[in-house]
Amino acid sequence: MKTPLPALTAVLLLAACAAPSGPAGLEAAAPEARVRRIAVVPLNLSVRAPAELAGKGEPVWQALLAHFESRDAQVEVLSTITAERLWLDAVLGLDLSDREAALKEAQARFARGLAESKTFDLVVFPSVVLRPAKMRDRFAAWDGVRREVPRAWDVIATGLSGAASSEGVQVRGLGGRIAAASLHVSVLRPDGSEAHQGLGGLDLVQQPRRDDLDRSWTFEPRPDPFGDPKHLREGVDRAFAVSGIASRF
């Protein structure tokens, strides 16, 4: 089922980069005890998954659940039917002229609606999003992580630059950007107020490829961008650790 708020990925990226977040948010959520009861909505419920990663998010989802389990949290994963019904109610009648504001309001409505039937400390909206990673020499960095560029040993001699794109980009010069995946999390309290927003880099979704005919470089999709469990665990931890949230659950 498609999200009723289409094409919100770019808006989310802008919002996430500037969103204020801090440890005080969780202190207000549960000032006297560790956060235990976590409601988690399906991956990319509120933000459409990038086409490049559609159907590939299961390893990320498992890494997310493992993050909570390792912290002894009581996690309730909302069923797709329940979550989509609440989401449809949440977006009904929203003014979509400001999509960032609409997304935040829809998530707040969702949290309040969920609180009418379930008891929880926090509700988590996880989304896999595309991000531009800064590439230099053999490595690319974004959203708190650093990864080796696939087949970088072939690339160093020529050097790269260009904008990230799922369709491939002509590459020239030294340095540049390459498409990467991150986990974005929005964490809300039962009253709909925001407790935390975070981003954690997962892995690169592109790899460089050389055209032997004209000796140019392009980027092509990686066949298995989520194949390294260690990278996924690091990205999930990073998404929650930005404001100290990992110390609470």
C-alpha positions in Angstrom: 0.0 0.0 0.0 1.3 3.4 -0.9 1.6 6.1 1.8 -1.1 8.7 1.5 1.6 11.4 1.7 3.5 10.8 -1.5 7.1 11.8 -2.3 8.0 13.0 1.2 11.5 11.6 1.2 13.2 14.8 0.1 11.2 16.8 2.6 12.2 14.4 5.4 15.8 14.7 4.6 15.7 18.5 4.9 13.8 18.3 8.1 16.0 15.7 9.6 19.2 17.6 9.0 17.9 20.6 10.9 15.7 19.0 13.5 16.6 19.9 17.1 17.0 17.0 19.4 18.5 16.4 22.8 18.6 14.2 25.9 16.0 16.4 27.6 13.4 15.0 25.3 13.5 11.6 26.9 13.8 13.0 30.4 10.4 14.5 29.9 9.1 11.3 28.3 10.0 9.2 31.3 11.7 11.2 34.0 11.9 8.5 36.7 12.4 5.3 34.9 14.0 3.8 31.8 11.8 3.8 28.7 10.5 0.2 28.4 7.3 0.1 26.3 8.1 0.9 22.7 5.6 0.8 19.9 7.2 0.4 16.4 5.4 1.1 13.2 6.2 -0.7 10.0 9.3 0.5 8.1 8.6 3.5 5.8 5.0 3.8 6.8 5.0 7.6 6.9 7.7 8.2 4.2 7.7 6.3 0.9 10.7 4.0 0.5 13.1 5.0 -2.2 12.5 3.1 -5.4 16.1 1.9 -5.4 15.5 0.1 -2.1 11.9 -1.0 -2.4 11.6 -4.6 -1.1 15.1 -4.6 0.3 14.5 -3.3 3.9 14.0 -6.6 5.8 17.7 -6.7 7.0 17.3 -3.2 8.3 14.1 -4.1 10.1 15.7 -7.0 11.8 18.6 -4.9 12.9 16.2 -2.3 14.3 14.3 -5.0 16.3 17.6 -6.4 17.6 18.6 -3.0 18.8 15.6 -2.9 21.1 15.9 -6.5 22.2 19.5 -6.0 23.3 18.3 -3.2 25.6 15.6 -5.2 27.3 12.8 -3.0 25.9 9.2 -4.2 25.7 8.6 -3.8 22.0 5.2 -4.1 20.3 5.4 -4.1 16.5 2.2 -2.8 15.1 0.6 -4.9 12.4 0.5 -3.5 8.9 -3.3 -3.4 9.0 -3.5 -1.6 12.3 -0.7 0.9 11.3 -2.2 1.7 7.9 -5.7 2.2 9.4 -4.3 4.7 12.0 -2.2 6.4 9.3 -5.1 6.9 7.0 -7.0 8.5 9.9 -4.0 10.7 10.7 -3.6 12.1 7.2 -7.3 12.7 6.7 -8.0 16.4 6.0 -4.3 17.5 6.3 -3.1 20.6 4.4 -0.4 19.2 2.1 0.9 22.6 0.9 3.6 22.3 3.6 4.7 18.7 3.4 7.2 18.9 6.3 4.5 20.3 8.6 2.0 17.8 7.3 4.3 14.9 8.0 4.9 16.0 11.6 1.2 16.6 12.2 0.3 13.2 10.8 2.8 11.4 13.0 1.5 13.4 16.1 -2.1 12.4 15.2 -1.0 8.8 14.8 0.7 8.7 18.2 -2.4 10.2 19.9 -4.7 7.8 18.1 -2.6 4.9 19.1 -2.6 6.0 22.7 -6.4 5.6 22.8 -6.0 1.8 22.5 -2.5 0.9 23.6 -0.2 1.8 26.5 3.3 2.8 25.5 6.1 5.2 26.4 7.3 6.0 22.9 6.3 5.2 19.3 9.0 4.9 16.7 8.6 5.7 13.0 11.6 4.2 11.2 12.3 5.0 7.5 15.1 4.0 5.2 16.0 7.1 3.1 18.6 8.0 0.4 21.4 10.4 1.4 24.4 11.8 -0.5 27.7 10.5 0.9 30.9 12.5 0.6 33.5 10.4 -1.1 37.2 10.9 -0.8 39.9 8.5 -1.9 38.7 5.0 -0.8 36.0 6.0 1.6 32.7 7.7 1.8 31.2 9.4 4.9 27.6 10.4 5.9 25.3 10.6 8.9 28.0 9.5 11.4 29.5 6.6 9.6 32.4 5.9 7.2 32.4 3.1 4.6 34.9 1.9 2.1 33.8 2.5 -1.4 33.2 -0.8 -3.3 36.0 -1.5 -5.7 37.7 1.6 -4.6 41.2 0.2 -5.4 40.2 0.6 -9.1 39.0 4.1 -8.7 41.8 5.8 -6.8 44.1 6.2 -9.8 41.4 8.1 -11.9 39.6 9.9 -9.2 35.8 10.6 -9.0 33.3 13.3 -8.7 29.6 13.7 -9.4 26.1 13.7 -7.9 24.5 10.6 -6.5 21.9 9.2 -8.8 20.2 5.8 -9.2 20.6 6.1 -12.9 24.3 6.6 -13.0 26.3 9.8 -13.2 29.3 10.8 -15.3 32.3 10.9 -13.0 35.3 13.3 -13.3 37.8 15.0 -11.1 38.8 14.0 -7.5 36.3 13.5 -4.7 32.5 13.7 -5.1 29.3 12.2 -3.8 27.8 8.7 -4.0 24.3 7.6 -3.0 23.9 6.0 0.4 21.1 4.7 2.6 20.4 5.9 6.1 17.9 5.0 8.8 15.8 8.0 9.9 13.8 7.6 13.1 11.1 9.9 14.5 10.2 9.1 18.1 7.1 10.5 19.6 5.4 10.4 23.0 1.8 9.3 23.5 0.6 12.9 23.5 2.1 13.4 20.0 5.1 15.6 21.1 8.5 14.8 19.6 11.0 13.1 21.8 13.8 12.5 19.2 14.8 12.6 15.6 17.9 10.8 14.4 19.8 9.7 11.3 22.3 6.8 11.1 24.2 5.8 8.0 23.6 2.2 6.9 25.6 1.5 3.7 26.3 2.6 0.2 23.7 1.8 -2.4 26.0 2.5 -5.4 29.4 1.4 -6.6 31.6 2.9 -9.3 31.9 1.2 -12.7 34.4 2.0 -15.4 33.3 2.2 -19.1 36.2 0.5 -21.0 35.1 2.1 -24.3 35.6 5.8 -23.3 37.4 5.3 -20.0 34.8 7.2 -18.0 33.3 6.3 -14.7 29.7 6.0 -13.7 27.8 4.8 -10.6 25.6 1.7 -10.7 23.3 0.2 -8.0 24.9 -2.3 -5.6 23.2 -5.7 -5.8 23.1 -6.2 -2.1 23.4 -2.8 -0.2 22.3 -4.3 3.1 24.4 -7.4 3.1 26.7 -6.4 6.0 25.0 -6.9 9.4 27.7 -5.0 11.2 27.1 -1.9 9.1 23.4 -2.1 9.8 23.8 -2.5 13.5 26.1 0.5 13.6 23.7 2.6 11.5 20.7 1.7 13.7 22.7 2.5 16.9 23.8 5.8 15.4 20.2 6.8 14.6 19.2 6.5 18.3 22.5 7.6 19.9 22.6 11.2 18.4 20.8 12.7 21.4 21.7 10.1 23.9 18.5 8.1 23.4 20.3 4.8 23.3 21.1 5.1 27.0 17.4 5.1 27.8 16.3 2.1 25.7 
